[in-house]
């Protein structure tokens, strides 16, 4: 005899929270793309990497020009720049959205694989 599955119905508070979260993401999501104010720099660094390869001295700041530079975000900067070249800022937003959706999808799959109920995951 197989165990009976129990379905959990979300409470009204859960539904309101979910709707609020979705509305906030749609209405204010554009702010998330530039919360640190560095998107133009990331795009410029990515463009420089695509044009000339990785570099290890600062080329952009006035006070630190020629000083050691660690391009630790080079992968995302190149991807952002490619998305920007293909579709402008909407392309960068789309790339970020796909990356977030993929992260949540992988988390969901892991939770289900570890035995969590799919509805709760």
C-alpha positions in Angstrom: 0.0 0.0 0.0 1.5 3.3 -1.0 1.5 6.3 1.3 -1.2 8.8 0.7 0.0 12.2 -0.6 -1.2 15.2 1.4 -1.8 18.3 -0.6 -1.1 21.6 1.0 -3.3 24.5 0.0 -1.7 27.9 0.4 -3.2 30.2 2.9 -4.6 33.6 1.9 -1.5 35.2 3.4 0.7 33.0 1.1 -1.3 34.0 -1.9 -1.1 37.7 -1.1 2.7 37.3 -0.5 3.1 35.6 -3.9 1.1 38.2 -5.7 3.0 41.0 -4.0 6.3 39.4 -4.9 5.3 39.0 -8.5 4.0 42.6 -8.8 7.1 44.0 -7.2 9.3 42.1 -9.6 7.4 43.4 -12.6 6.9 47.0 -11.4 10.3 47.6 -9.7 12.4 44.9 -11.4 14.2 47.3 -13.6 15.9 48.8 -10.6 17.5 45.4 -9.8 19.6 45.6 -13.0 21.6 48.6 -11.6 21.5 48.4 -7.8 25.3 48.8 -7.6 25.5 51.5 -10.3 28.3 49.6 -12.1 26.4 48.2 -15.2 28.1 50.7 -17.6 31.5 49.7 -16.2 30.7 46.0 -16.5 29.6 46.6 -20.1 32.8 48.6 -20.8 35.1 46.0 -19.3 33.3 43.2 -21.2 33.6 45.2 -24.4 37.4 45.6 -23.8 37.8 41.9 -23.0 35.9 41.0 -26.2 38.1 43.4 -28.3 41.5 42.8 -26.8 41.4 39.9 -24.3 41.8 39.8 -20.6 43.8 42.6 -19.0 45.3 42.9 -15.6 46.0 46.7 -15.2 43.3 49.3 -14.6 42.5 51.1 -17.8 39.5 53.1 -16.7 39.9 55.0 -13.5 41.8 58.3 -13.2 43.5 57.6 -9.9 44.3 54.0 -10.3 45.2 53.8 -14.0 48.0 51.3 -14.6 47.6 49.7 -11.2 46.8 46.0 -10.9 43.3 45.0 -11.9 41.7 41.7 -11.1 39.0 40.8 -13.6 37.1 38.4 -11.3 33.8 39.2 -13.0 35.0 38.7 -16.5 32.6 35.9 -17.4 29.5 37.8 -16.6 30.9 41.0 -18.1 31.4 39.3 -21.4 28.0 37.7 -21.3 26.3 41.1 -20.4 28.2 42.8 -23.2 27.2 40.1 -25.8 23.6 40.4 -24.7 23.8 44.2 -24.9 25.3 44.1 -28.4 22.6 41.7 -29.5 19.5 43.4 -28.0 20.5 46.5 -25.9 19.5 46.8 -22.3 16.5 44.5 -22.7 18.9 41.8 -23.7 20.8 42.3 -20.5 17.6 42.1 -18.5 16.5 39.0 -20.4 19.9 37.3 -19.7 19.6 38.2 -16.0 16.0 36.8 -15.9 17.0 33.6 -17.6 19.9 33.2 -15.2 17.6 33.7 -12.2 15.0 31.4 -13.5 17.6 28.7 -14.2 18.9 29.0 -10.6 15.4 28.6 -9.2 14.7 25.7 -11.5 17.9 23.9 -10.4 17.0 24.6 -6.7 13.6 23.1 -7.3 15.0 20.0 -9.0 17.4 19.5 -6.2 14.7 19.8 -3.6 12.5 17.3 -5.4 15.4 14.9 -5.8 16.1 15.1 -2.1 12.5 14.1 -1.4 10.6 17.3 -0.9 7.0 17.4 -2.1 6.9 19.1 -5.5 4.2 21.5 -4.4 6.2 22.6 -1.4 9.5 22.8 -3.3 
